[in-house]
Amino acid sequence: MLKKIISVLLIFIMACCLVCSCNSDQTSGEDDLIVVGVSQVGAESDWRIANTESTKAVFTEDNGYRLLFDDAKQMQENQFSAIRKFIQQKVDYIVVMPISEEGWDAVLKEAQEAGIPVIIVDRMVNVEDDSLFTAHVGADFYLEGQKATEWMTQEFADSEEVNIIHIQGTIGSTAQLGRTQALLDALEENSNWNLLAQFDGDFTQAKTYEVISDYIINNDVRPSIDVVYCENDNEAFGAIEALEKYGYTCGEGGVRVISFDATKQALELCMEGKISLEVECNPMLGPLVKNVIDTIEAGGIPSKYQYVDETVFTPDTVTQEIIDNREY
Ligand code: GZL
């Protein structure tokens, strides 16, 4: 009889232990790891995939981190849900690559009230109170656009007319806002520049192929195009595909395709002459984000804003060595 009671008791105790270990949130049981919740936009472009890889490469257990990664599939509401889940899980830090600038005040306030530092990466958030985030690591997108329009000014210095098609990135994203504003400002300054059409390419190859194809076939007269200003490389791939399908040549003497990001595949097209200008936008931001967290962990105060250094490439400056050594 006694043996029976003891075995029932043992089974009961084991069951309790099992239930407790299943109920613990994802952040317990590894007290020495720094838990980082990352909300990523999606996987819409080569740039984004490289940015994700750069983030995952630094937040590893070997480096002392536990990474909770969420892909929002380009929907802002999924980012809000992910951040609220990270708060429930009591992560140590939240990293957000915001899809667009607006709408972040409430959810970032919840993170602040939970005492969790938030680091904004790549694009920016437009919030009333910038204490809602600890630091921003990214690029100066207006400057990127200025680099492109300065090149256009030199390239077309002797042209009477410059006919431009503008393919915008995800509307409301900082990258789109900055790159677009630079072009609009340059259009104001150059009265011989004509904006033939402006489309939302959503940073994807498929959308850009579709809008340029529709534009060409729905025009009574075959449009005379000098420049297609694409706000990222995947849009440039779609533009080249559509232009070549309808008999345009891309490059010197033809349509000048301008692009942003400077991924490997785009630099190969640039070296080929099909992309006339590549403005670099560096996705390898993981180490900079880790540096922000390491600074805080060491009791320091990180810089509020950190911009990455970026350059431009033309068919005359791209080399196979540059392409072979490229991280993305
Ligand atoms: C820029 C980044 C943009 C890239 C696109 O930092 O936000 O989003 O230029 C990506 O390729 O989709």
Residues whose N, C-alpha, C, O or C-beta is under 5 A from the ligand:
A	BS01	GZL	E44 S45 W47 R48 D122 R123 A175 F203 E231 N232 D261 C281
